[in-house]
Amino acid sequence: MYQIVRKEGLAPSIWLMEVRAPLVARRPKPGQFAIFRLHETGERFPLTIAKQDARAGTITIVFQEVGKSTHELASLEAGQTIADVVGPLGVPSEIRNFGEVACLGGGVGIAFIYPEIAALHGAGNRVTSILGARSNSLLFFVEEISAVSAEVHITTDDGSRGRKGVVTAILKELIDSGRRFDRVVAAGPVVMMRAVAELTRPYKIPTIVSLDPVMVDGTGMCGACRVTVGGKRKFACVDGPNFDAHQVDFDELVMRKQGFADMERRAFHECLALEKARAEGLVGSK
């Protein structure tokens, strides 16, 4: 069993948890993730390792409460335990001195990209970070990312902080102003990553996207994260999660991700209905 050491609400429906998992915390690298299973009958689901403390034996995860399993995880408190945590898994991000790097994080993708920003900064890159969210209340890790970035730009859909609009608008302005980027890295919603890929393609800027949002099982066995990259079949969990954005078939990816949406919503609503029935004493606690 893996104990939750700390729980913190970063934004509405976005949670940070520090979990004691000594073996997992020994040597995770940027881009890697862990598989969680909350209880004996729970599903397996992956979460990116945002931070780790090898001495304390803990890993830090950030997740958004969007489905049944993340809702159940959000209901746990510090001191409670998780049945299984397996990792680190996935191919680590390529970290070296590329020169000028732009890192874009959208929504909970900010948590995915934070360890990569820190590592790229540590490798000597000049990092420009562009963070986006629907509103100011949904932004997090801004101070942490500012500490390891040469500059930080913020966009919000409603204009409540930074520039009103999307992250790609900032990136295009910077490129059009003459800024030369040697690499672009993006993590966030699939539609955002596709937009970044299409923006950088004509400029021939090497661009990497993190396909964490399409993973389910995390071992390649379920096949849910199949993606076509450069005309070849890949699995985001074992071959990625990072891929050359200009080689990803985003049309297929969007279609595959939408294929699970109805089942995810149904499971979530059934979970909420069961919780309500238990609270009203209509069913037992088991």
Steps between C-alpha positions, in 0.01 A plus 500: 500500500618850416421780744388847396735736686351829384197621308452851366236656281677701230189614314135393466509124430882498477687328782859449607588189697830391647509123528751284683640259240873451574586273207319720247664814644854370456563609144209627291598726212306780329221364283451181700184401683362251752199269486250528785237254619301630794352174628457134411218558252630833367625566149861570414571856389819699435606829659812700418762531773524877547761491777687244705697492823723195508615568857143520633389222267211701357365595159270793424214471255260762368170390350166636391180349633330407171389137531412223743854404602632855538184587695565208735865604535394858580275368778800359688677702767852515644563191710288273283655246264499396135517130414756509217750746354729369225773694325686684372368402156531644151795626300667799668501833320814590306683754711809679371610851409299577186541877540176699488198295605133590525286289735121523481270360767123508486267418791620204703772459235687764702574224751623271219741755361636648824767231563611531138532879528711459814723239336546702179592804709747289695658382174580859406213585266334841488141399570198708405191360670147569375222389733130494422177426687131579475532754782741628764345270761618197300866605476761342726879447527552853360758594764682169468517528121603868517799399712638276222398705194663798331152637438142393563190595301149426622174475307147438625185438301309764697781755532504477880881480496762574240392515137148404402526220248702186440864401544563464128428870445790591729732251333414632152565857607839407639597309186375775268694759701821321407550270798676182392402191694709186472229283654137526606340272759126488569278318749127544548172425325535316170345788304757738647792272413371461145481880468859532619613236249330678211644835607861383515486272193558770232786644706658153521552535876550158665191455717424240763158425647410292805215258435421428866130587449435188289650240733291258706671180612858623463658171393398469134270206578165679467582668168303814586797728436578379148622790290637530149835679490680537170267242347588239762289366787627603843376474857514825698570322827797283398635683193429846642342700646709751301489501120600715204192720463540531124481122462189441718171425322288738708179435306513134599605592854204734554259238365641228728486723807137590431417130478535461878325823598149356540620207712704732720205732557264212574738343755548840667127569529434149634769558763341830607154342513629218720670748735175694530303183574749402771483847656120473512518154654335333201787251453773361722855634513644199317 
